[in-house]
Amino acid sequence: MRTPLRPLTRILLARQRGESPDLIERENLAQRHEALREKTQGRASSRLALLAVAFGCAYLTIGVRMGHLAASVPVEPVASAPGAEIVAQRADIVDREGRILATNMTTHALYAHPKDMVDPKGTAAKLAEIFPDLDAAALERRFTDGRSFVWVRKVLSPEQMQLVHEIGDPGLLFGPREMRLYPNGSLAAHVLGGYSFGAEGVHSAEVIGTAGVEKAMDARLRDPAQAGAPLQLSIDLSVQATVEEVLAAGIGMMNAKGGAAILMNVQTGEIVAMASAPTFDPNDRPSPLIDKDAEAGDSPLFNRAVQGVYELGSTFKIFAVAQAMELGLVNPDTMVDANAPMIWGKHKIKEFEGKNYGPLLSVTDVIAKSSNVGTAHIALMIGPLRQQAFLKSMGFFEPTALELIEAPGAKPLIPKRWPEIVTITTAYGHGMSASPMHLAAAYAAIANGGIYLKPTLLKREGAAKGVRVLSEDVAAEARKMLRRVVTDGTASFAEVEGYEVAGKTGTADKPKKSGGYYKDKVINTFAAMFPASAPRYVLIVTLDEPINTMISPVRRTAGWTSVPVAAEMIRRVAPLLGLRPKVEPVAGTTLTAAEN
Amino acid sequence: MRSVLYVVAFLAVIALGFWAYRENYATQAALREVRGLQAEIADLREALSVQRAEWAYLNRPDRLRELTTLNFDRLGLLPMEPGQFVAADQVAYPVPEIPAITGPVQVQGEIDAAAGAAASPVAVPDAPEEGL
């Protein structure tokens, strides 16, 4: 009920009494203000109280949460969205058909906490029983000298793990381990290389490549973004197995110290098979030789196909002849001087076993008979500068760009100066050294019509790009000459019915460490291509110190050692590669040569 | 009117609280299940890779070569050779099988000269299923 400021009765009374009615008004006004003030104050204080409660609650919540965080065990936050997991595995390596060459397997590592051990002495003895390579006394010393952590084994098999479990000592602990497995054993060992562990922890260890493709492609194999996708090589597992089998058998029959074989696709530059013997098992990679006097080639780890830098002998002759034809200096029927021995300054250039094919020999016969003197004269026509440029374009001056960690280290040995005598010796493959892989790439250029392709160990998608080094016609002429070597030259054992093998033999004396050459130690090479009319593959077979003792007198030339091995290899491998033998139609029959 | 609104709002709060509580637990259960499934997938993947490795190990060329040698009398397998390729027209095709004659049809008989002459100039023996 609102009180009027000037109630009429009181005003009239005041007026009668002669008082001022304004006093009454002021009094009422003051009363009204007082009521208003009290009301406002009450509302404000209740709001303040509410605010205080809200703040109190907020502080309480934060306090409780902080207390909880401080008192509880920390947990890593987990991404709950599916598909966010990272595959932290090293990628597999597969062959060109997708067959596994290297994969991963989960196993366990064994470590010990000696301070938790009940019976360190007994445990050490029992461990030495399970692992014969461990020394019980040394192990016991490590368990008792006060350290709190000891690695025992890096990798255990499930059986060994069970045996360790049966020891039952609380101080022995297992950590999960990813290990690399090469299911095919020693197959393609030099291509794959090997692995070891990098940084090691109790819960995991880094797997790193130590050689071969495993090391050269380490970054790609460890890339988490590509972990699901295996690395596909150009190697064909069954072809590789056959090449290794034949090479090993050939080394045995020819009493050789070692050997290498390379099979290369001439259209794509892919290496379909690459073998080096003796070989090793990458699952249990032997340690490198420590003996300083030992030759690198004595270690099974040595990859003769890539690291073996040798003088390649007469296989080089075709390069001089091809270049001379490319320059228009000779044609296949040109007669060149081949009168042996040839005297050049104080050097005397002789033929094999002091023969003389001269006085004149056609260029085709220079290759077929493998005449050193004829080649020397052709090389002199070319001259040192042009010869160097050509060999450079064929890749002989650089290490091969193969995807192996060993490849960049295998530099060809090039003479520092290049006088005319070096031109002569290089033309027939002496004086400069290169690896069989260099030779394969250069022969592939002749085989595919004159285009040099960089050899690769990775499966190539699409057409390969190369550099033209010879014209198609010259390459075809060179192939005809190489075919002549097989049909009526030094490599007659290379004839494989239906596959028109063409190739060139090379026999080079091994250089002594002290200088000079061994009389009875040779490196024999056969560089082949097949089928000669339209080559698909190049095969290089190199044997180290072979002796063919199946005939008398014993033979050391490539024609009697590397060539039969290469022929057997082609006979076994060509059907696997899907090459149909060319059957010449027999005269007098009504059969039509159906090309289907 | 206002009190009805209050009651409705209160009930709505209760209902939403109940819904949120249930959703929370359902989500946690789903996450647990996902974790379980992921662990199972990882286990299966590992098993798969072990089996792949085992398959590759069992199919390694060395072993297959030994097995073919051991079982040569039963399988007679030899390495592939160039002589095994032949032209398609040199392949001996199987001789088509001629089915045995089981239901001979009697075609010998007398020809009704008048009817035969009326039907066609050439005498045709009556086929038993003529018209089909």
Interface residues (C-beta under 8 A of the other chain):
Chain A: V78 S80 P82 E85 R99 I100 T103 N104 M105 T106 L181 P183 N184 G185 L187 L237 S238 A241 T242 E245 V496 E497 G498 Y499 R571 R572 A574 P575 L576 R580 P581 V583 L591 T592 A593 A594 N596
Chain B: L31 V34 R35 Q38 A42 E46 S49 V50 R52 A53 E54 W55 A56 Y57 N59 R60 P61 D62 R65 P79 M80 E81 P82 G83 Q84 F85 V86 A87 A88 D89 Q90
